[in-house]
Amino acid sequence: MASGLQCWNASGVLVADLTDYNMRYVGTTTLGIGTGTTTSWNVGWGGMRPTGWLAIVRQTYNSNDFYCIPYNDSFVVQYLPVSGVYAQTLIIDIYTFE
């Protein structure tokens, strides 16, 4: 159950929002990356939406060089440096929140 605190002023404007979110683990997928110059990969995941979803790369040698952007029924994995990606397999955990 989510919990938190929301406060509105006399005009009905939300002035404080300290609500919490329910996070739910949905699953795990892997992404095999080959050596080369590609820096963006699309990964299908049925039901995913741009809001309320997270895809997080698990800790690997250079996992801080990757981030994920959720879209409808998929997410994109981006490599931050402009080149120099080497062959590896990323493990990506999927979560939803409300």
C-alpha positions, 0 to 999 in steps of 0.5 A: 500500500502506498503512503505519504502526505499531500497538502493543498493551500486554500486555493486548492493548489497542491503545495507539498507532495510526499507520496510514496510509490509501490514498486513491483519487480516484473522480470529480467531480460538480457541484451547481447552487445557486439563490438562496434559503433552502435550506441542504441538498442531497442528491446521489446517488453510487452505492456511497458509504457513511457510512464510508471516503468523502469528498466535498470542495467544490473551492475557490470564492469561498466554498467554506469555507461548505459541507461534505459528509456521506456517506450510503449511495449519496449525500451531503448538501451543507450550507451553514453560514450560516443564510441568504443562499445565492446562485446558483452551481455547486459542483464536488465531488471524491469520494474513498474510503479504506481 
